[in-house]
Amino acid sequence: MKKKHNPNVKWLILLVALLLVLAVPSYNWIKKDNKNRAERSKSALSPVIMVPGSSATTERFNQLIDQLNQTTMHQHSVLKITVSREAKLSYSGAISKNDLEPIIIIGFANNKDGYANIKKQAYWLDMAFASLMQNYKFNHFKAFGHSNGGLIWTYWLENYYSQYANETKMKCLMTLGTPYNFTEKNLKNRTQMLADFIKKRSALPKKLKVYSLSGGKSYESDGIVPETSVAAGKFIFQNQVKSYTAMTVTGKKADHSDLPQNKQVIQAIRQYLLKKPGGPNRPGKQPKPKRKDRD
Amino acid sequence: MINFAANFVLKIRQCTFFRAVQRTLVMLMPIAVIGSYFELLNELVFSPDGLIYNIFGLDSIMSDHFWYAGTFICHGMIEVTFGVFAVYSSFFMARYTARIYQKDSTMSGITAVLIMLFCSYASNSGRNARTFFSANLLQINGIFIALVVGFCVGQVFHLLGKNYVPVKNESTKWIQHRAWDAVLPSCVSIAFGLLLGFMIYELQLKLLNSASFTALVSRLQTTNNLAEVLLLSVVVTFLNWLGIGYPLYSLLGSSSNAYAAENLTYAFQHGSSWHVPYQFLGSSLIKPYGIMGGTSVALAVIVILLLRRKNKEIEAIAKFNLLPVAFGSTLGFSIGLPLVLNPVFLLPSIVIPLFNMVLAAAAISLGWIPVCVYPILKGTPGILNSFFGTNGYISALIFALLLFLLDLALMWPIIKVNELVEDKLKAKQEVKADEEKAQS
């Protein structure tokens, strides 16, 4: 065959060589670029995870979310997870695909009061949280707990959070009428739970911002939880986390079960817990004017 | 079998239309090749989302001054080659059509250009006051219309023009005579042209632009149904063969749509694209596998031509286009060989992408290769599209290489048919020349 000395073969070989020479830096560049994009994409998702108090279900925050969605430009989608006694998860609602700040509500089939139950509920919360991490891989989130929900979050932070610390960060915890010392009015009498919380406080994340909101129906309590019990939170968080802010709302709807519908509370959530409108967007590299596509 | 196919193709090739198209496109080859080299340079080096621009960090290295100069030159050259390619094509199409019938070819060419420009003016009128002509009709992607216009003008000259024999030295008197002879067919052609332009203006006919094909392209990109992807890609590749490259061009341009974005978000959050929600999305099948960034058919043809070396000139065209085609700038070659409106390449232009996509979909569902969801830089070599689109999976690269080898194997008999057709045409021409000699 005369094809033996085909001079064109050298051109083909040259082309393959050129492709190889280009492919190596391109490969590195693409890996890096996709990694950056992935990080940006992940960091953009920042859910608010809410835990209701004792005797309340995942429907507890419906009114709160309605009011939040009415007053913010951005509509938050809602995913509700109920954890059964056997730690089985059932879902309702969904996170819409363009929502970077969805609200996730985790409730429990056993929503009874008491320290023993709070420990169980923290375990169930962890089950739900592990599943969320598996599915959504967000690298930061915000937590909100009403009443005992705040206790569940505190117990979870001290006992479970460390296993996720490399993957995700709780940026902010807001508790609402949370009885850190149960119904005990006297700060000197610490319940077993408060004592445990204080003992393990070093496990709390150093960069966490904590807001503790209480209701002032009377000068002493929100009708159910004594103000001093809410204030006991300072023994757990103060000088341990990045900041600990306590606030008391009074006026209409300042009693314990009305607190999630209170206007000042909703404003505080908007201001301290949610992303600011316009968001902290990373300023991108200024691209040169793009070539107008021929159409 | 090959012989039968060659005879069949030969019959089609001998129609006046295809004969004139072949001559026109072959004549315009140099312009198309120049255009594709500048397009390559522009996409690789001067586009902010180009391959070389990004991997060598030209954003910080290249001075603004240099960038503006380079962009200016590239855009300018692309505009005067590809941007008004239909003007050139209509000229040569009318010219060669008229010449087949021994009519005054130059005058018919000029008439066709006039009609093209008028139609372009008509389709722009009232929309953009700053420019007179709408670019859409004049672009290389809409060459089919120009060829049809040129052919029709040539036919008018055929019917109404006087026979014309070129002479060596044309005196003014002779030219005057020649111009006078062309008045009737020119006027009739222009009257038809006016009618066409008037229709375009009155009915706001959007003849050929990317907007006319948005529905088709976006449907193809957003469907996750393999059958639909295959069906619509037949339409797109057929139109491209016909010389209407807009759908294919916009397919290559961007693959961003809501579903692709969802796939991408999934891949970012899970670290890979193995189990994205839309596995057979049109936009992730056709570009990296079906047409391999535009190169699958053209590159296969070039490689075979280079290996077989049957015809010196065709070999030179192939060699010249090797670089731009490998990087996805195929227009120079599709015009130069030509692939466009060449009956031999109709079937492979449609079937090879289908074949590639079916195999890719099978490989995806068998879990051999992940889905292509990651963004791909402009000017990425066609064969590497799937490699980079899967964020560097070696299995995707190997799959694409095997696919290309298969494409070569499929293309081999087609090239043989093409050679046979060329041989037969040559033989016929020789016989004809001999006959003419004998007669004189």
Interface residues (C-beta under 8 A of the other chain):
Chain A: K3 N6 N8 V9 W11 L12 L15 L19 L22 A23 P25 S26 Y27 N28 W29 I30 K31 D33 N34 R37 A38 S41 K42 L45 K97 Y136 K137 K285 P287 K288 K290 R291 D293 R294 D295
Chain B: N42 F46 S47 P48 D49 L51 I52 N54 I55 F56 D59 D64 W67 T71 H75 I78 F82 G83 A135 N136 Q139 N141 N209 S210 A211 Y246 Y249 S250 G253 E262 L264 T265 A267 F268 Q269 H270 G271 V303 L306 L307 R309 E315 K319 L322 L323 A326 Y374 P375 L377 T380 P381 I383 L384 F387 F388 N391 G392
